[in-house]
Amino acid sequence: MAGQPEIRRLKIERYRGLEALDWRPSSGVNLIVGGGDTGKSTVLEAIALLFSPVGNVGAQETDYFERETDAEFVIEATIRVPEEMELEAKTTQALLPWEWKDGAASIPDIDLTAGVAQASVLETVYVVRARGTEGIEVIWEIGQPDGSLASFPPGLRRLFGIVRLSGDDRNDRDLRLVHGSALDRLVSKPNFKAQVSQQIAQFDLNLDEDQTASLKGLADDLEERGLPRGDRLGLTSGQGISIGSLIGLMADKNGTSLPVASWGAGTRRMASLAVASQMDAKFRITLIDEIERGLEPYRLRALADDLLASPGQSFITTHSSVALNAFSAASLHYLDAKSTLAQLDRAKIQTHQAANPEMFLARVAIIGEGDTEVGFLNVFLDKALSNSPRKLGFHLSSGGGDDKMLPLLQAISATGLVCAALCDNDGKSTGSWAKVKASMGDTLLQWAQGCIEENIIAQVPNAQLWDLLADPDGATGDRARTLADRLGIQSKDKVDIESACTATGTSLRAVIVAAATGSKDGAPDDVTRKAWGKHSQKWFKSVEGGQELANKVFTMGLWPAIEPTMLPFFNVLRHLAGDAPLNTGDISWP
């Protein structure tokens, strides 16, 4: 984004639980999701450390991967710095920029054939890093294209205006005059905190005569021992804590002045961002861990709107489906257990993210191509798994139809999000489907040909075909009417429908499949085509219809015929659930 710094590439090695991560975030808002303990918060902590505005940040043993301090941890970012930032003008060092090429910092290609260096058309970037040394200290530096290193001091790091809201309940740092906090950067001027400390030190405590005498006796004793004469009391602070950090933003509540830091978690977070938005600093990178913490859905949505409209880069983690829905216009990234942080293609997932956000937060996302597949899988998952899918963290949702299913699975299979899917096969985009199948393996069940209704109805014996017409209440009239309409007859009696099939040279099975799928083939006019397209709603084209179809598989004895096709799919899901594989004949009715 013009006028704002951007992290173009982030590399983390051996920092906390992340052994190695290489990520190229997007401009604007980057929303990070993933399972518990995969390192989402650590990514934000790493960015915060890299741009820490204070110089005395120390490392701890737990900052090193597997607590092995004999090897350094490294946090490195390739950053775009806007000209307005005047980075080079704010340091006495010679800072040499890199060029951003093919997703990485590259050494500038200087053409001297004309006698002078030619201006590059590529964007310039800088490479900054923080290293945790074997001596358990942090060193900040700027890597240069010529192999040299320059210092990355607090003065330069402060220019990036890091605003950080952590996931803990004591998130009040930016509401106090802590060195480098948002409030500090908003109101501090040279020597401001020193003046505050002097004023506090001169505060009169109004000691009584006995207290004064006791202090005088102590002062005399100190003086006799050749020590500084301590003869009064004043506010002091421990090592690493300044007096200024005890001063914070106050606000009235019901007539009482209270520190804003003592208010609710959501209010503290919103107030911290408000302070940051008022800073004179033009440049800001925002880090928010678990953005949903303490916020009602309406305030979360309002915050999402503000962040999406704001300049600057944001990095946000969440476990909230409300947040995922509210940030459907953001870049969504999934962090898996192997520390791979991959972006989901927004164009391919945006509709599903807005309509079914919980899928991206599930332990295992199971997608049926449409409502029929969702209902069908509902029945089978209850039979195939030893526990409730919901308790296992399995989330079942509809892919929204054949035109949306392939793009959705393409986007998901490019990440580490564990996904299983049941799909039709219309014979289109075979190459693309083959690539998705190669990536997903047995977690993708795609019929060899046709849709779920065709494949199930194909296994029904001729003598039982009419039984398909009976809905869960046993009524057959509505479905019989769809067959009669397609055959061009008024009667919906079984005998008349079968006779019409014979007369037209078609089979009862074919007419049932056409009606159950809403096929429009052979319709004589547009009005009829529209009517025929709605026939499927009388059959299995709904979640309830999918459940009915699944139950008919067992009541009509069809499972043995489809078991070779479906059992590998359910065994993969059982493996993900921690269950032993099923053998032939293990799934039965009831």
N, C-alpha and C positions, 0 to 999 in steps of 0.2 A: 504494500500500500504506500503510495507516494507520501513522503514526508515523515514516515515512521520507520524505525529499525525493525528488521525481521530476522528471525533465525531461519536460515535456509536449510541447514543440516545440523543435526545434533548427534554426537557420538559419545557413548558412555561405556567405559571399560572398568570392570571390577569395582563398581560403586554400590555398596550395600548388597541388595539381592540381585543386581543386574551384572552378569558377567560380561556381556557384550550387547550393545544396542546401537543400531545405525538407522537414523530416522530423518526423513525430509518432511517437516511439517508444512502446512499450508499458510497462506496469508489469512488474516482475520482470526476467526474463532476455530480452535482445534479442540474437539470434544473427544476424550479418551475413555473407552470402556474396556472391560475385560474382567476375568475372574478375580476372586479374592487373592491377595498376596502375589499377584503377578508383577507388581512393580509400578503401578500407575502413579501412586504418590511419590515414589522415588524419582520418577522422571521430573516431576515438578520441583522436588527438593534439589535435584541436580542443577536445574536451571537457576533456582534461587541462589545456590552456592556460587555458581559461575559468575553471576552478576551481583553478588553481595555488596552492598554499599559501604560496609565496614571492613576494616583491615585486620582486625584481630580475631577473625573466625578460626577456631581451631578444629582439627579433625579428631575423631574418636575411633577406637578400635573397631566399633561396629559399622563404621563407614566403609570398611574394606570388605570386599567380597569374601565370604566365609571366614571373616575376621583374620585373614592372612595379611599381616602388615609388612611382610617382606617383599611385597610387590606393590607398586603404586596403583592408585586409582586415577583415572583421567576422565574429565568432563570437557568435551571440546565442541564448540559451536562455530559454524561458518555463518557470519552475519552480514546482512546488507545494512549499511549505515547511510542515511540520507545526508545530502550535502549540508542541509540546515543544521545538522548536529555538530559540524565543525570539529570532528574528532581530532584531527591532526593539529588543529590550532590550539587545542586545550592540553597539549603535552609538548615537552621539549624534545621528545624522542622522534626519530625518523620512522614513521609508520609506512610500510610498503603494502599496498593492496594486492589482492589476488584477483583473478577473473573467474566469474561463475560460468562454468561450461559443463554441459552434460551431467548436471546434478552434483557437481563437486567443484571445489576450489582448484583452479589450475594456474600454473605459472604464466604470467602475461607473455604473449607472443609479440615481442617488440621488433618492428621492422625498421631497420636502419638503412635500407637501401637508398632512401631518398636523402640521407644525410641527417635526418631528424627522426625522432620517434613518432610513429603514426598513432593517432588516437584510436583506441579500441572501441568497437561497437558493443562489446560485451559488458555486462554489469560488473562493477567492482565489489569485492567483498573482503572481509577480514576474518582471520581465524584466531579465536581466543580460546583459552583453556584454563582450567583449574586442575592442579595435580595434588593428590594426597601422597606425600613422600613417605619413604620408609621410616622417617623420623616422626611420623604422625603430625605433620604440619601441612598447611595448604599453601601452594604457590600459584599465583595467577600470572599468566604470560600471554603474549601475542606472538603467534608463529608467523614468520615472514617468508616470502617466496625465495629469498636468497639463503635460507637455512638458519638465519639468525633469530634471536628471540628478543622481544621488547617486553617491558613490564606492562602489566594491566592493573594499574593501581586503583584504589578506591575512588579517586576523583573521576576517572574515566568510567568506572563501573556505575557510579551514581547517575551518569548521564542517561542510562537506559531505564531509569525510573521503574524498577521492579515493584509491583504491587502484589503482595502475596497473602492469600487467605488460606490458612492451613485447615486441616480437617479436624483439629482437636477443639475442645470446648473453651480453651483459653485464648481465643483468637482476638486479642486486643492490642497487639503490638503497634498497629498503625494508628491507634487512637491515643497513644502515649508518646512522650518526647524521647522515645528510644532512638539512639543514633541511627540515622538512615531510614526511619519510619516515614510513612506518608505525612503524618502530622509534623514531624521534624522538618521534612523538606518543604512543607507548606508555610510554616511560620518562622523557622529559624533564620537568623542572620548571623554574621560573624560575631563570636563571643556571646551569643544569646544565652546558651546554657550556662556559661561561666557567670554571667550576670544573675541568672536565676539562682545559682548556687550561692553567690555572695549575699543575695537578698535573704535567702533562707537561713544562711549561717548567722546573720545579724538578728534573727528573730528573738525577741525577749521572752524568755520562759517564765519570768516573774517568780523566781525561787524565793522561798522563805529564809529566815535568818539561819536556821539549823542547816538547811541544804547549802546555803552560801558558805557557812563556816566549814562544813565538811569539804567542799571543793577547794577552799583556801588552804586547808591543811594538806590536802593532796597535792596542790600546786607547790606549796613550800617544800614538801618532801621530794617532789620531782626535781625541783630546782637545785636542792642540796645534792642530789645524785648526779647533777650535771646533765639532766634531761630537759627537754622543752617544757616550759611552765604551762601546764594545762589547767586553766582556771575557769572555764565556762563550758557549757554544753551547747551542742548544735547538731543538726541533722547530718548524719554521715551515711555512707553506703558501702556495701561489701565489694570485694573484688569483682570487677566485671559489670557492676551495676552502678549507674550514674544517678545523681539526685534528679536529673531531668527526667529519668524514666518513671519517677513517681508522680510526675505531672501529666495529667491527661485531659481529654475533652470532657466537659461537664454539660449536662442538660437537665432541665426541670421536668419532674414527673410528679403531678398532683401537688405542686407547690414546693417540692423538695428538690434541691440540687443534688444530682447523683452523677457519678462517673458513667459515661456512656459505655465504658468497658464492663459495667456491672449489669447491663441490660441483657435481653435474650440473645441467643446465638445468632439468629437471623438478623436482628436489628444491628448487632455489632458488625456483621459482615456488610450489610447495606451501608452502614455509616462509614466503614473503612473505604469502601469504593467511592462514596461521596467525597470524602477527604481527598482521595487520590485524584478525582476528577477536577478538583479546584486547584491543584498544584500548578505553580508557574511552569514546571517542566513540560516541554512540548512532547516529550517522548515517553512512552509507557509500554511495558510488557506485563500483562496480568496473569497471575497464577491462582487458580481457585481449585482447591481440593474438596471433592464432595459438595458441589455447589448447592445441592438440595438441603443441606443441613440447616435446620432452624427456620426454613422458609415454607410458608403455605404455597400451594400451587399457583395462586394468582400473583403472589410476589415473585415467585420463581420465574413465571412467564414474563413479568415486567422486567426483571433483571436480564433475562435472555434477550429481550427486545433491545435493551440498552446496550448490551455488549455486542450484539450483532450490528448495531448501528454505529458503534464507536470506532474511531481509528485505532490503529495499533493491533498487535498480535495478542491473542489470549490462549491460554492452555488450561483446560478444565477437565476434571475427572467427575464421573457420576455413576451412581447405581440406581438412578431414578428414571422410570419410564416417562414421567412428566417432563423431566429435563430433556430427555431424548426427543420427545415430541416438540417441545418448545424450541429446540435447537436444530430442527430439521433442515434449516438453511446453512448450518455450519458444516465444517469438514469433520467426518466421523472416522476415528481411528480405533483399531482393535489391537490390544496388547495380549498376546497369548502366553502360555506357560513357558515357551522357549525364548521369551524376551524379543519376539518379533512384533514390531509395531507397524501395522499395515493400514493404509487408508482404504475405506470402502468407497467405491465409485458413487458419488452423490446422485448422478443422474439415474443410476440403476436402482438405488435403494431409497431415494427420498420419499416416494409415496408410501412404501412399506414402513419406513421409519416414523412417519407421521401417523399412520393408521394402526400400526402394530409394534410400537417401540420395545415392548418387553422382550421380543424375540432376540434383540441384540444384547440383552442382559442375561439370557438363559445359559445354563450349563450346557444344554444341548438344545439347539433350535431344530424343530421338526416342522417341515413345511409341506402341506398338501397343495396340489396345484389349484384346487378350488374348494368350495364348500363340501362337495361330495366326498373328496379325499379326506378332508378334515373329519367329517363324521365317520367315515370308514375306519380311519386310523384310531379314532377315539375308542371304538369297540376293540380293535385288535391290540392296542397298547395295553389296555386293561387286562387282556388275556395273556399277552406275551411277556409282561414285566412282573417281577415279584413284588413291586411296590407301586404306589400311585405315581404316575408321571410327574405330577406337580411337586410331590415331595422329593422326587429325584432331581428336580431342577430342569426337567424337560418341558419345553414350551411349544405347543402345537398351534399353528396359525395357517391361514390361507395365503397362497402366493398371488392371488388375484387374477388367475387365469393364464392361459398359455402364452399370451403376448408379454406378460410381465415375469413369468417364471424363469425363463432362460437368463435375462439380464440380472435378475436378483441372485440366482445361483452363481453366475459368473463373478459378481462382485464379492459374494461371501466366500467362494472357494479360493479366492486370491488372498484370503486372510487366514488366521488361525481359528476363526470362530467355528466351533464344532456344529455341523449341520447335517441333517438327514432330510430326504425329500422323496415324495411319491408323485410321479409325473406321467402325463400322457405322452404319446409319440405320434405326432402328426406327419412325420416324415420330412419335416423342414429343418433347415440349419443343422444337418447331421454332423458336419465337421465341428461346429461349436459345441454341440451336445457331447460329442466324443471327448473333447478336451475337458469338459466339466466332469464327465464320468471318470476320466483318467485321474482327475484330482480328488474326487469324492469317493471313488471305489464303491463298495457295497452299501455305503450310506445313501447312495442315489438308486432308487428303484424306478426305472422307466420301463413301461411296457414295451415289449418287442415291436408292437404295432397297435395303434388305436388308443382308446381311452379306457377308463376303469369300467364303465358300463359295458362296453363291447367285450372286454376280456372276461368279465364275470358272467354275462349273459351267454357267452359262447360255451360255457361249461354246463349250462342247464340242459338236462335231458329233454327231448321233445315232449315227452309225456307230462313234464312239469312246467312247461313254458307258461301256461295259463296261470299257474300259481304266482308268477311274478306280478300279475296285475293286482293281487290282493295287498292293500296298504296295511299298516299296523292294526287298523280296526277291522280288517277283513273285507272292506268294500272294494269293488272292482270297477264300478261305474265310470269314474273320471278317467281312468287309464284306458278302459275299453273305448270310451268316446274318442280319445286321441287316435286309436287304431282305426276306428270306423271313418273318421274324417280323412285320414290318409288314404284309405281304400275307396273313398267316394261313396259310402253307403250310409243310410240313416240308422239302421239297426246296429246295436252294440252287443248283440248276443254272441256267444262263443261260436255257435254253429255258423251264423251268418258271416262272421269275421273270417273264420277258417275257409268258408266257401269262397269269399271274395279274394282271399290270398291265392287260392288255387286258380280262380278265374283270371287273375292278373299276372299269373306266373311268378309270384313272389312267395316267400316263406313267412310264416308267422314270426319266426325269430328275427328276420330282417326288418319287419315292420315294427316290432317291439324295440329293437336297437335304434331305429330311426326316430321313433317317438321319444325314447328315453334320453337320447342325445340332442334332441331338438333339431335334427337335420332338416334342411330346407330343400334338399335335392328333389327335383321332380315337381315342385310346387308350380301350379299353372299361372299364378299372378302374384303381385306384390302383397295383396291383402292376405292371400293364403300363406305366402312365405312368412309373413309376420306372425300369423296364427300358429303355424307349425313350429316356429322358433320358440314359442312359449310352452310347447308340449312337455319339454323336459321338466318344467316346474311341477307337473303332475306326477312325475316319477321320482328320480333320485337326486335332482339338482338342488340340494340344500344340505345343511349339516344333518338334519333329521333323516333326510333321504339317504345320505351316506351311511348313517347308522343302520337304517333298515336294510340296505344292501349288504352290509357286513353281517348282519344277523341272518339274512337269507343264505349266505355262504354256508352257515352251519346247519340251519334248519332244513336246507335242501341237500345237504351232504356234498357240497362243492369244494370243501377245503382240500381234500387230497389232490384234486386236479390242479389247484393253484399253489399248493404248498412248495413245490420245487422252485417256483419263481419268487415267492415271498419270504420263505424261511431264512435265507441268508441276510436279508434286510433286517428282520426282527432279531436275528442273532447278533448283528452288529450293535443294535440298540441295547440288547441285553449285556453285551460286553461293556458298553459305556455305562450301564447301570450297575456293573459289578456282578452280574448274574452269569451262571454257567450256560453254555449254549443248549438250545433245544434240539431234540432229535425228531425225526419224522414221527408224526402221530402224537406228539406231546400237547399240541393245541387241539382242544376238542370242545364240544358243546354238551351241556351248558357250562 
